[in-house]
């Protein structure tokens, strides 16, 4: 991994972030929006790990592990909320959500 230049990791991270942002903006399904958010989180995580390659204390790796744990917790809570929304509204499209009076 030491012979791969840093710019390649940055390009992959930028591509993942752009893909996640496009999914988050263009899709109306909440599952796809969550997948887009997760891609953006993983792109930031890839940049953390790529920049920590030259760090002797591996602070970027520890921060990357923390980001992964937070991402898993966020996904579990979000999926639980989506299940409850599906039970109430009988669908998961963002456009159909409205408050009931």
N, CA, C and O atoms as a Tinker XYZ file with bonds, in Angstrom:
   404  protein
     1  N      0.821000   -1.188000    0.000000    73     2
     2  CA     0.000000    0.000000    0.000000    64     1     3
     3  C      0.867000    1.255000    0.000000    63     2     4     5
     4  O      0.385000    2.346000   -0.306000    81     3
     5  N      2.138000    1.102000    0.341000    73     3     6
     6  CA     3.014000    2.268000    0.385000    64     5     7
     7  C      3.375000    2.790000   -0.997000    63     6     8     9
     8  O      3.750000    3.955000   -1.135000    81     7
     9  N      3.271000    1.963000   -2.007000    73     7    10
    10  CA     3.657000    2.418000   -3.340000    64     9    11
    11  C      2.504000    3.054000   -4.105000    63    10    12    13
    12  O      2.716000    3.539000   -5.216000    81    11
    13  N      1.289000    3.073000   -3.554000    73    11    14
    14  CA     0.154000    3.719000   -4.213000    64    13    15
    15  C      0.144000    5.185000   -3.807000    63    14    16    17
    16  O      0.117000    5.492000   -2.615000    81    15
    17  N      0.166000    6.097000   -4.778000    73    15    18
    18  CA     0.173000    7.528000   -4.430000    64    17    19
    19  C     -1.118000    7.955000   -3.733000    63    18    20    21
    20  O     -2.178000    7.362000   -3.934000    81    19
    21  N     -1.006000    8.979000   -2.923000    73    19    22
    22  CA    -2.131000    9.490000   -2.153000    64    21    23
    23  C     -3.255000   10.006000   -3.046000    63    22    24    25
    24  O     -4.428000    9.922000   -2.681000    81    23
    25  N     -2.905000   10.533000   -4.197000    73    23    26
    26  CA    -3.908000   11.137000   -5.079000    64    25    27
    27  C     -4.937000   10.117000   -5.561000    63    26    28    29
    28  O     -6.087000   10.476000   -5.816000    81    27
    29  N     -4.540000    8.861000   -5.687000    73    27    30
    30  CA    -5.496000    7.829000   -6.097000    64    29    31
    31  C     -6.571000    7.616000   -5.036000    63    30    32    33
    32  O     -7.752000    7.468000   -5.352000    81    31
    33  N     -6.149000    7.602000   -3.781000    73    31    34
    34  CA    -7.120000    7.478000   -2.698000    64    33    35
    35  C     -8.059000    8.681000   -2.665000    63    34    36    37
    36  O     -9.257000    8.544000   -2.418000    81    35
    37  N     -7.500000    9.851000   -2.916000    73    35    38
    38  CA    -8.331000   11.062000   -2.911000    64    37    39
    39  C     -9.335000   11.064000   -4.058000    63    38    40    41
    40  O    -10.468000   11.516000   -3.891000    81    39
    41  N     -8.928000   10.566000   -5.216000    73    39    42
    42  CA    -9.860000   10.482000   -6.347000    64    41    43
    43  C    -10.982000    9.487000   -6.063000    63    42    44    45
    44  O    -12.144000    9.760000   -6.366000    81    43
    45  N    -10.647000    8.355000   -5.494000    73    43    46
    46  CA   -11.675000    7.369000   -5.151000    64    45    47
    47  C    -12.621000    7.935000   -4.092000    63    46    48    49
    48  O    -13.833000    7.739000   -4.169000    81    47
    49  N    -12.063000    8.637000   -3.103000    73    47    50
    50  CA   -12.887000    9.272000   -2.086000    64    49    51
    51  C    -13.803000   10.335000   -2.679000    63    50    52    53
    52  O    -14.967000   10.441000   -2.293000    81    51
    53  N    -13.281000   11.116000   -3.611000    73    51    54
    54  CA   -14.106000   12.142000   -4.259000    64    53    55
    55  C    -15.215000   11.502000   -5.093000    63    54    56    57
    56  O    -16.343000   11.995000   -5.112000    81    55
    57  N    -14.897000   10.409000   -5.777000    73    55    58
    58  CA   -15.919000    9.708000   -6.559000    64    57    59
    59  C    -17.001000    9.129000   -5.657000    63    58    60    61
    60  O    -18.188000    9.234000   -5.967000    81    59
    61  N    -16.602000    8.515000   -4.538000    73    59    62
    62  CA   -17.587000    7.976000   -3.594000    64    61    63
    63  C    -18.456000    9.081000   -3.015000    63    62    64    65
    64  O    -19.670000    8.921000   -2.890000    81    63
    65  N    -17.839000   10.198000   -2.663000    73    63    66
    66  CA   -18.604000   11.301000   -2.096000    64    65    67
    67  C    -19.585000   11.863000   -3.111000    63    66    68    69
    68  O    -20.740000   12.124000   -2.775000    81    67
    69  N    -19.139000   12.053000   -4.356000    73    67    70
    70  CA   -20.027000   12.578000   -5.392000    64    69    71
    71  C    -21.163000   11.610000   -5.691000    63    70    72    73
    72  O    -22.297000   12.039000   -5.906000    81    71
    73  N    -20.877000   10.311000   -5.709000    73    71    74
    74  CA   -21.922000    9.312000   -5.933000    64    73    75
    75  C    -22.933000    9.325000   -4.792000    63    74    76    77
    76  O    -24.141000    9.272000   -5.026000    81    75
    77  N    -22.445000    9.394000   -3.569000    73    75    78
    78  CA   -23.339000    9.448000   -2.416000    64    77    79
    79  C    -24.189000   10.706000   -2.408000    63    78    80    81
    80  O    -25.377000   10.655000   -2.090000    81    79
    81  N    -23.585000   11.836000   -2.755000    73    79    82
    82  CA   -24.341000   13.092000   -2.793000    64    81    83
    83  C    -25.400000   13.056000   -3.886000    63    82    84    85
    84  O    -26.520000   13.527000   -3.685000    81    83
    85  N    -25.048000   12.497000   -5.045000    73    83    86
    86  CA   -26.026000   12.386000   -6.130000    64    85    87
    87  C    -27.180000   11.469000   -5.731000    63    86    88    89
    88  O    -28.336000   11.757000   -6.042000    81    87
    89  N    -26.877000   10.373000   -5.050000    73    87    90
    90  CA   -27.947000    9.480000   -4.590000    64    89    91
    91  C    -28.834000   10.185000   -3.578000    63    90    92    93
    92  O    -30.056000   10.034000   -3.605000    81    91
    93  N    -28.227000   10.948000   -2.692000    73    91    94
    94  CA   -28.994000   11.618000   -1.655000    64    93    95
    95  C    -29.913000   12.689000   -2.245000    63    94    96    97
    96  O    -31.027000   12.884000   -1.758000    81    95
    97  N    -29.459000   13.376000   -3.278000    73    95    98
    98  CA   -30.239000   14.469000   -3.855000    64    97    99
    99  C    -31.277000   13.967000   -4.852000    63    98   100   101
   100  O    -32.391000   14.491000   -4.887000    81    99
   101  N    -30.942000   12.970000   -5.659000    73    99   102
   102  CA   -31.805000   12.571000   -6.766000    64   101   103
   103  C    -32.841000   11.515000   -6.410000    63   102   104   105
   104  O    -33.920000   11.498000   -7.003000    81   103
   105  N    -32.548000   10.642000   -5.468000    73   103   106
   106  CA   -33.474000    9.550000   -5.165000    64   105   107
   107  C    -34.549000   10.017000   -4.192000    63   106   108   109
   108  O    -34.297000   10.886000   -3.358000    81   107
   109  N    -35.725000    9.453000   -4.293000    73   107   110
   110  CA   -36.834000    9.795000   -3.415000    64   109   111
   111  C    -37.119000    8.687000   -2.409000    63   110   112   113
   112  O    -37.941000    8.868000   -1.510000    81   111
   113  N    -36.466000    7.568000   -2.543000    73   111   114
   114  CA   -36.646000    6.456000   -1.632000    64   113   115
   115  C    -35.710000    6.650000   -0.440000    63   114   116   117
   116  O    -34.528000    6.939000   -0.626000    81   115
   117  N    -36.222000    6.496000    0.778000    73   115   118
   118  CA   -35.401000    6.774000    1.948000    64   117   119
   119  C    -34.244000    5.790000    2.110000    63   118   120   121
   120  O    -33.207000    6.147000    2.668000    81   119
   121  N    -34.405000    4.571000    1.634000    73   119   122
   122  CA   -33.304000    3.604000    1.706000    64   121   123
   123  C    -32.136000    4.079000    0.836000    63   122   124   125
   124  O    -30.981000    3.990000    1.251000    81   123
   125  N    -32.428000    4.578000   -0.353000    73   123   126
   126  CA   -31.363000    5.077000   -1.227000    64   125   127
   127  C    -30.732000    6.346000   -0.673000    63   126   128   129
   128  O    -29.532000    6.564000   -0.842000    81   127
   129  N    -31.524000    7.181000   -0.018000    73   127   130
   130  CA   -30.968000    8.375000    0.616000    64   129   131
   131  C    -30.005000    7.969000    1.729000    63   130   132   133
   132  O    -28.930000    8.553000    1.863000    81   131
   133  N    -30.384000    6.978000    2.522000    73   131   134
   134  CA   -29.481000    6.494000    3.569000    64   133   135
   135  C    -28.220000    5.860000    2.989000    63   134   136   137
   136  O    -27.135000    6.009000    3.551000    81   135
   137  N    -28.359000    5.162000    1.879000    73   135   138
   138  CA   -27.181000    4.585000    1.232000    64   137   139
   139  C    -26.256000    5.688000    0.733000    63   138   140   141
   140  O    -25.035000    5.550000    0.811000    81   139
   141  N    -26.820000    6.779000    0.224000    73   139   142
   142  CA   -26.009000    7.912000   -0.214000    64   141   143
   143  C    -25.264000    8.559000    0.940000    63   142   144   145
   144  O    -24.092000    8.914000    0.809000    81   143
   145  N    -25.944000    8.711000    2.075000    73   143   146
   146  CA   -25.288000    9.271000    3.255000    64   145   147
   147  C    -24.159000    8.360000    3.718000    63   146   148   149
   148  O    -23.094000    8.834000    4.111000    81   147
   149  N    -24.390000    7.068000    3.671000    73   147   150
   150  CA   -23.355000    6.116000    4.081000    64   149   151
   151  C    -22.159000    6.147000    3.128000    63   150   152   153
   152  O    -21.017000    6.021000    3.570000    81   151
   153  N    -22.404000    6.312000    1.838000    73   151   154
   154  CA   -21.288000    6.444000    0.883000    64   153   155
   155  C    -20.471000    7.695000    1.165000    63   154   156   157
   156  O    -19.243000    7.667000    1.087000    81   155
   157  N    -21.147000    8.794000    1.493000    73   155   158
   158  CA   -20.424000   10.021000    1.812000    64   157   159
   159  C    -19.599000    9.854000    3.087000    63   158   160   161
   160  O    -18.478000   10.356000    3.170000    81   159
   161  N    -20.138000    9.166000    4.060000    73   159   162
   162  CA   -19.409000    8.903000    5.297000    64   161   163
   163  C    -18.192000    8.017000    5.035000    63   162   164   165
   164  O    -17.125000    8.246000    5.604000    81   163
   165  N    -18.343000    7.029000    4.194000    73   163   166
   166  CA   -17.221000    6.151000    3.861000    64   165   167
   167  C    -16.156000    6.869000    3.034000    63   166   168   169
   168  O    -14.972000    6.550000    3.143000    81   167
   169  N    -16.559000    7.825000    2.217000    73   167   170
   170  CA   -15.576000    8.615000    1.462000    64   169   171
   171  C    -14.724000    9.453000    2.416000    63   170   172   173
   172  O    -13.507000    9.547000    2.252000    81   171
   173  N    -15.364000   10.054000    3.404000    73   171   174
   174  CA   -14.597000   10.810000    4.401000    64   173   175
   175  C    -13.689000    9.880000    5.195000    63   174   176   177
   176  O    -12.564000   10.248000    5.533000    81   175
   177  N    -14.165000    8.694000    5.490000    73   175   178
   178  CA   -13.369000    7.712000    6.215000    64   177   179
   179  C    -12.153000    7.275000    5.399000    63   178   180   181
   180  O    -11.062000    7.116000    5.946000    81   179
   181  N    -12.336000    7.085000    4.111000    73   179   182
   182  CA   -11.214000    6.718000    3.237000    64   181   183
   183  C    -10.155000    7.812000    3.224000    63   182   184   185
   184  O     -8.959000    7.519000    3.235000    81   183
   185  N    -10.584000    9.067000    3.200000    73   183   186
   186  CA    -9.618000   10.166000    3.238000    64   185   187
   187  C     -8.872000   10.203000    4.569000    63   186   188   189
   188  O     -7.671000   10.469000    4.596000    81   187
   189  N     -9.568000    9.940000    5.669000    73   187   190
   190  CA    -8.894000    9.882000    6.974000    64   189   191
   191  C     -7.805000    8.816000    6.990000    63   190   192   193
   192  O     -6.686000    9.066000    7.438000    81   191
   193  N     -8.135000    7.651000    6.507000    73   191   194
   194  CA    -7.178000    6.545000    6.519000    64   193   195
   195  C     -6.036000    6.812000    5.544000    63   194   196   197
   196  O     -4.888000    6.475000    5.835000    81   195
   197  N     -6.332000    7.408000    4.395000    73   195   198
   198  CA    -5.290000    7.691000    3.412000    64   197   199
   199  C     -4.299000    8.722000    3.945000    63   198   200   201
   200  O     -3.091000    8.591000    3.744000    81   199
   201  N     -4.807000    9.739000    4.621000    73   199   202
   202  CA    -3.900000   10.745000    5.169000    64   201   203
   203  C     -3.128000   10.240000    6.380000    63   202   204   205
   204  O     -2.086000   10.800000    6.720000    81   203
   205  N     -3.613000    9.204000    7.030000    73   203   206
   206  CA    -2.919000    8.704000    8.216000    64   205   207
   207  C     -1.817000    7.703000    7.867000    63   206   208   209
   208  O     -1.158000    7.180000    8.766000    81   207
   209  N     -1.609000    7.434000    6.598000    73   207   210
   210  CA    -0.555000    6.475000    6.238000    64   209   211
   211  C      0.818000    6.950000    6.685000    63   210   212   213
   212  O      1.677000    6.135000    7.022000    81   211
   213  N      1.029000    8.253000    6.693000    73   211   214
   214  CA     2.341000    8.765000    7.081000    64   213   215
   215  C      2.431000    9.084000    8.570000    63   214   216   217
   216  O      3.469000    9.554000    9.035000    81   215
   217  N      1.360000    8.836000    9.327000    73   215   218
   218  CA     1.335000    9.115000   10.758000    64   217   219
   219  C      1.827000    7.889000   11.531000    63   218   220   221
   220  O      1.330000    6.782000   11.324000    81   219
   221  N      2.781000    8.084000   12.401000    73   219   222
   222  CA     3.321000    6.962000   13.180000    64   221   223
   223  C      2.382000    6.516000   14.295000    63   222   224   225
   224  O      2.425000    5.355000   14.702000    81   223
   225  N      1.542000    7.408000   14.794000    73   223   226
   226  CA     0.662000    7.074000   15.905000    64   225   227
   227  C     -0.686000    6.521000   15.453000    63   226   228   229
   228  O     -1.503000    6.141000   16.291000    81   227
   229  N     -0.930000    6.470000   14.167000    73   227   230
   230  CA    -2.166000    5.925000   13.596000    64   229   231
   231  C     -3.426000    6.618000   14.125000    63   230   232   233
   232  O     -4.430000    5.960000   14.399000    81   231
   233  N     -3.372000    7.920000   14.264000    73   231   234
   234  CA    -4.539000    8.661000   14.733000    64   233   235
   235  C     -5.660000    8.636000   13.714000    63   234   236   237
   236  O     -6.833000    8.593000   14.085000    81   235
   237  N     -5.322000    8.664000   12.444000    73   235   238
   238  CA    -6.341000    8.601000   11.391000    64   237   239
   239  C     -7.043000    7.256000   11.371000    63   238   240   241
   240  O     -8.246000    7.183000   11.119000    81   239
   241  N     -6.300000    6.194000   11.633000    73   239   242
   242  CA    -6.909000    4.865000   11.692000    64   241   243
   243  C     -7.894000    4.768000   12.857000    63   242   244   245
   244  O     -8.979000    4.201000   12.718000    81   243
   245  N     -7.508000    5.321000   13.996000    73   243   246
   246  CA    -8.416000    5.301000   15.150000    64   245   247
   247  C     -9.657000    6.140000   14.884000    63   246   248   249
   248  O    -10.765000    5.750000   15.252000    81   247
   249  N     -9.476000    7.283000   14.249000    73   247   250
   250  CA   -10.629000    8.119000   13.899000    64   249   251
   251  C    -11.488000    7.418000   12.861000    63   250   252   253
   252  O    -12.714000    7.520000   12.908000    81   251
   253  N    -10.871000    6.710000   11.928000    73   251   254
   254  CA   -11.629000    5.944000   10.940000    64   253   255
   255  C    -12.453000    4.843000   11.583000    63   254   256   257
   256  O    -13.594000    4.610000   11.185000    81   255
   257  N    -11.892000    4.168000   12.568000    73   255   258
   258  CA   -12.639000    3.151000   13.295000    64   257   259
   259  C    -13.814000    3.768000   14.042000    63   258   260   261
   260  O    -14.904000    3.196000   14.069000    81   259
   261  N    -13.597000    4.931000   14.648000    73   259   262
   262  CA   -14.678000    5.636000   15.337000    64   261   263
   263  C    -15.781000    6.033000   14.358000    63   262   264   265
   264  O    -16.963000    5.912000   14.679000    81   263
   265  N    -15.409000    6.503000   13.177000    73   263   266
   266  CA   -16.398000    6.893000   12.162000    64   265   267
   267  C    -17.201000    5.673000   11.708000    63   266   268   269
   268  O    -18.409000    5.777000   11.493000    81   267
   269  N    -16.550000    4.527000   11.562000    73   267   270
   270  CA   -17.274000    3.309000   11.187000    64   269   271
   271  C    -18.298000    2.909000   12.245000    63   270   272   273
   272  O    -19.420000    2.525000   11.914000    81   271
   273  N    -17.915000    2.999000   13.504000    73   271   274
   274  CA   -18.840000    2.643000   14.588000    64   273   275
   275  C    -20.025000    3.604000   14.610000    63   274   276   277
   276  O    -21.169000    3.173000   14.756000    81   275
   277  N    -19.762000    4.884000   14.469000    73   275   278
   278  CA   -20.845000    5.876000   14.438000    64   277   279
   279  C    -21.746000    5.636000   13.230000    63   278   280   281
   280  O    -22.965000    5.771000   13.336000    81   279
   281  N    -21.167000    5.285000   12.090000    73   279   282
   282  CA   -21.963000    5.004000   10.890000    64   281   283
   283  C    -22.868000    3.803000   11.060000    63   282   284   285
   284  O    -24.009000    3.817000   10.599000    81   283
   285  N    -22.381000    2.771000   11.711000    73   283   286
   286  CA   -23.207000    1.582000   11.949000    64   285   287
   287  C    -24.359000    1.914000   12.889000    63   286   288   289
   288  O    -25.490000    1.480000   12.669000    81   287
   289  N    -24.074000    2.676000   13.929000    73   287   290
   290  CA   -25.137000    3.077000   14.860000    64   289   291
   291  C    -26.169000    3.955000   14.164000    63   290   292   293
   292  O    -27.372000    3.792000   14.365000    81   291
   293  N    -25.696000    4.876000   13.355000    73   291   294
   294  CA   -26.610000    5.761000   12.606000    64   293   295
   295  C    -27.495000    4.961000   11.666000    63   294   296   297
   296  O    -28.685000    5.248000   11.538000    81   295
   297  N    -26.930000    3.969000   11.013000    73   295   298
   298  CA   -27.705000    3.157000   10.077000    64   297   299
   299  C    -28.734000    2.309000   10.806000    63   298   300   301
   300  O    -29.855000    2.157000   10.319000    81   299
   301  N    -28.390000    1.761000   11.946000    73   299   302
   302  CA   -29.337000    0.945000   12.706000    64   301   303
   303  C    -30.521000    1.782000   13.182000    63   302   304   305
   304  O    -31.669000    1.350000   13.084000    81   303
   305  N    -30.245000    2.971000   13.694000    73   303   306
   306  CA   -31.329000    3.847000   14.155000    64   305   307
   307  C    -32.179000    4.314000   12.984000    63   306   308   309
   308  O    -33.405000    4.350000   13.083000    81   307
   309  N    -31.542000    4.670000   11.882000    73   307   310
   310  CA   -32.288000    5.152000   10.717000    64   309   311
   311  C    -33.179000    4.055000   10.141000    63   310   312   313
   312  O    -34.314000    4.328000    9.750000    81   311
   313  N    -32.689000    2.830000   10.082000    73   311   314
   314  CA   -33.529000    1.747000    9.570000    64   313   315
   315  C    -34.697000    1.453000   10.496000    63   314   316   317
   316  O    -35.783000    1.109000   10.029000    81   315
   317  N    -34.490000    1.582000   11.805000    73   315   318
   318  CA   -35.606000    1.409000   12.742000    64   317   319
   319  C    -36.656000    2.497000   12.543000    63   318   320   321
   320  O    -37.856000    2.226000   12.604000    81   319
   321  N    -36.209000    3.719000   12.307000    73   319   322
   322  CA   -37.151000    4.815000   12.042000    64   321   323
   323  C    -37.890000    4.571000   10.735000    63   322   324   325
   324  O    -39.093000    4.819000   10.652000    81   323
   325  N    -37.193000    4.091000    9.714000    73   323   326
   326  CA   -37.836000    3.832000    8.419000    64   325   327
   327  C    -38.895000    2.742000    8.557000    63   326   328   329
   328  O    -39.953000    2.827000    7.933000    81   327
   329  N    -38.623000    1.728000    9.360000    73   327   330
   330  CA   -39.627000    0.672000    9.571000    64   329   331
   331  C    -40.876000    1.245000   10.226000    63   330   332   333
   332  O    -41.994000    0.893000    9.848000    81   331
   333  N    -40.694000    2.121000   11.203000    73   331   334
   334  CA   -41.853000    2.731000   11.856000    64   333   335
   335  C    -42.608000    3.662000   10.912000    63   334   336   337
   336  O    -43.837000    3.722000   10.950000    81   335
   337  N    -41.879000    4.388000   10.067000    73   335   338
   338  CA   -42.527000    5.261000    9.083000    64   337   339
   339  C    -43.299000    4.430000    8.073000    63   338   340   341
   340  O    -44.395000    4.813000    7.665000    81   339
   341  N    -42.742000    3.301000    7.666000    73   339   342
   342  CA   -43.443000    2.428000    6.725000    64   341   343
   343  C    -44.735000    1.892000    7.342000    63   342   344   345
   344  O    -45.753000    1.786000    6.659000    81   343
   345  N    -44.693000    1.559000    8.614000    73   343   346
   346  CA   -45.898000    1.063000    9.273000    64   345   347
   347  C    -46.990000    2.125000    9.341000    63   346   348   349
   348  O    -48.175000    1.802000    9.268000    81   347
   349  N    -46.600000    3.380000    9.479000    73   347   350
   350  CA   -47.589000    4.438000    9.600000    64   349   351
   351  C    -48.081000    4.930000    8.240000    63   350   352   353
   352  O    -49.283000    5.118000    8.054000    81   351
   353  N    -47.171000    5.141000    7.286000    73   351   354
   354  CA   -47.528000    5.739000    6.003000    64   353   355
   355  C    -47.697000    4.731000    4.873000    63   354   356   357
   356  O    -48.131000    5.113000    3.786000    81   355
   357  N    -47.369000    3.457000    5.089000    73   355   358
   358  CA   -47.460000    2.398000    4.077000    64   357   359
   359  C    -46.613000    2.698000    2.840000    63   358   360   361
   360  O    -47.007000    2.362000    1.723000    81   359
   361  N    -45.483000    3.312000    3.030000    73   359   362
   362  CA   -44.550000    3.601000    1.950000    64   361   363
   363  C    -43.324000    4.291000    2.505000    63   362   364   365
   364  O    -43.342000    4.789000    3.631000    81   363
   365  N    -42.248000    4.324000    1.715000    73   363   366
   366  CA   -41.020000    4.961000    2.185000    64   365   367
   367  C    -40.510000    6.021000    1.218000    63   366   368   369
   368  O    -39.347000    6.414000    1.300000    81   367
   369  N    -41.354000    6.493000    0.304000    73   367   370
   370  CA   -40.953000    7.579000   -0.570000    64   369   371
   371  C    -41.025000    8.893000    0.195000    63   370   372   373
   372  O    -41.986000    9.144000    0.922000    81   371
   373  N    -40.015000    9.720000    0.029000    73   371   374
   374  CA   -39.919000   10.970000    0.771000    64   373   375
   375  C    -41.059000   11.918000    0.417000    63   374   376   377
   376  O    -41.534000   12.654000    1.282000    81   375
   377  N    -41.502000   11.915000   -0.827000    73   375   378
   378  CA   -42.531000   12.851000   -1.272000    64   377   379
   379  C    -43.896000   12.595000   -0.637000    63   378   380   381
   380  O    -44.708000   13.517000   -0.559000    81   379
   381  N    -44.166000   11.405000   -0.194000    73   379   382
   382  CA   -45.491000   11.089000    0.325000    64   381   383
   383  C    -45.626000   11.337000    1.825000    63   382   384   385
   384  O    -46.718000   11.187000    2.373000    81   383
   385  N    -44.546000   11.710000    2.495000    73   383   386
   386  CA   -44.628000   11.949000    3.924000    64   385   387
   387  C    -45.376000   13.247000    4.204000    63   386   388   389
   388  O    -45.100000   14.272000    3.581000    81   387
   389  N    -46.291000   13.206000    5.110000    73   387   390
   390  CA   -46.970000   14.425000    5.591000    64   389   391
   391  C    -47.444000   14.145000    7.001000    63   390   392   393
   392  O    -47.656000   12.995000    7.386000    81   391
   393  N    -47.603000   15.192000    7.747000    73   391   394
   394  CA   -48.056000   15.007000    9.120000    64   393   395
   395  C    -49.558000   14.793000    9.131000    63   394   396   397
   396  O    -50.297000   15.426000    8.376000    81   395
   397  N    -49.987000   13.911000    9.978000    73   395   398
   398  CA   -51.422000   13.629000   10.099000    64   397   399
   399  C    -51.991000   14.493000   11.211000    63   398   400   401
   400  O    -51.377000   14.657000   12.265000    81   399
   401  N    -53.149000   15.031000   10.969000    73   399   402
   402  CA   -53.808000   15.867000   11.985000    64   401   403
   403  C    -54.827000   15.093000   12.746000    63   402   404
   404  O    -55.476000   15.638000   13.639000    81   403
